[in-house]
């Protein structure tokens, strides 16, 4: 048996062949990977490889991705010269079978006997299908091969023992009774649908602009004031005197330092143990700030966040310009370019990160003040009354946003066409000394997308709710669009972000100018990865674990018998729900209860994310809540008071979990194919809160039952939710 690590080589080249021949004397075996790629979907035909044996004994290739098929195998030492051909066989039968055109291929010592050529198949219709062929080979010691295989079987996860990739296994669904077959789940998936909670993510049923901030300056009896709260004074001390004070004690339950004796120059120095930053407001003294409770507004408020978000906010608060503490994202673009949907997604993202964000839609102000039945003439540039009316409501909306910022709001999304420099200059004058403006221009040149957006607008917009004739409404809106196009001026002034043809998620451009700072940078990163392609995201907890049965938190135990049954039902559900979505993927945490739950699912790539691991319970890991209450009463009470900000000793808080989940959210936004996320209660609460736009304070209390699938449908119309309960 070979010893030591096997060497990584590039299969197929002459140098690789020489190395393979030289290594043959060491007892290593030839490990070969054959791949075929075809970007034209032919899901009913499965690629096989056949040698001198009958076609009925051909070896099938396993689907690696939507366009790639792969077969890997170990070649016995006395059969290192192979003659073979590729063939295509129907998925559910052996006939008809299509053998590739041309002579047989020859594999000698892991290298093709000739340059790789396309595999060509002539099917019954006369069409010729082309597949790209890839061959990779390596010398693997029997010891490494066995270790890699054992790691795969024991851990149900990709492994790379001594640098050797796992053996590819052509897995097939299990057959049998209730414990693993299609009999375990009825064909009618609707049978398992259960009502979603009243606060579910069903924004797609509502016109997006209607979910924006209410025009308080136009609503009688509303002064726009927020409820007052009792403030606590928090001091930013002189750095030279920080370590000169005495009598400081740490409170383990809340993670602060409290002075035994208060001094005039140092009132309540607040030190956060990592459960988030307090909102800070500068008071009459330049060194004294006032902080408030989570979720209430004060001047110059800080985000309810932890980690990088909190650190950046503190830096901006202390060192940034006064107007930079508040940010206005001003949308720019012609109608039907996705401005409102982009604004809604950005608002949801920033709220989830902990930034106090609101979406102000000027169209909502216009409809309230001037009615919803304005014709296209109202939007003409040569209509002075219409221009004055539209400028008036734009100024009202902007002043409302500034008033809200003065009360503690951090980021305002100002949603309107703002299609010329005159309007944008008006907004910049209103913002002087009060907030920083970044223009966000959405540009779409795809006439098909524009036409779909226009038709969707006629169906959903209150502007046409009383228009019974769809075609008449369509003609009026196109006239309105033409009026805007005549005077449209692209953004070229100030700080701006341009999104060009980004709606579909296929390419496009992002242009930025004069963008700096942590928060503007996060906004750009989010916009680079977002699009409006419809696709489902399925969220589910792992099957019941052994620690679930015992009532213990954390841990890394296997799943129970009920959990195993759910894993098989889940596999059946995924197969039926995503049978036409072969580009879908399965995401799990690195903990075995999620990996085991995903193991019966076949035909889809599986990806492990450490970011999807359950909240770290620190020193309380493996304990029951009763044990925590008995042995650590101060921790039990602290968690009970504020589950969002509470951090387990040597563990995490919900705010910490949200911070580490940001890359997962970005990747979910970037994905164009369905994703199944198998994770844990705290993690799924945080993910679900993002899609459902739930306030951060509600995150620890969101219901996330076992053995239930939450389907989030993302698309141009917003977010829809559906729930399936597969087991009690």
Buried (B, 14 or more C-beta within 10 A) or exposed (E): EBEEEBEEBEBBEEEBBEBBBEBBEEBBBBBBBBBBBBEEEBEEBBBBBBBEEEBEEBBBBBBBEBBBBBBBBEBEEEEBEBEBBBBBBEEEEEEEBBBBEEEEBEBEBBBBEEEEEBBBBEEEEEEEBEBBBBBBBBBBBEBBBEBBBEBBEEEBBEBEBBEBBBBBEBEEBBEEEEEBBBEBBEEEBEEBBEEBEEEBBBBBEEBBBBBBBBBBBBEEEEEEEEEEEEBBBBBBBEEEEEEEBEEEEEEEBBBBBBBEEEEEEBBBBBEBBBBBBBBBBBBEEEEBBBBBBBBBBBBBBBBBBBBEBBEBBBEBBEEBEEBBBBBBBBBBBBBBBBBBBBBBBBBBBBBBBBBBBBBBBBBBBBBBBBEBEBEBBBBBBEBEEBBEBBEBBBBBBBEBBBBBBBBBBBBBBBBBBBBBBEBBEBBBEBBEEBBBBBBBBBBBEBEEBBEBBBBBBBEBBBBBEEBEEEEEBBEBBBBBBEBBEEEBBEBEEBBBBBBBBBBBBEEBEBEBBEEEBBBBEBBBEBBBBBBBBEBBBBBBBBBBBBBBBEEBBBBBBBBBEBBBBBBBBBBBBBBBBBEEBBBBBBBBBBBBBBBBBBBBBBBBBBBBBEBBBBBBBBBBBBBBBEBBBEEBEEBBEBBEEBBBBBBBEEBBBBBBBBBBBBEBBBBBBEBEBBBBBBBBBBBBBBBBBBBBBBBBBBBBEBEBBBBBBBBBBBBBBBBBBBBBEBBE
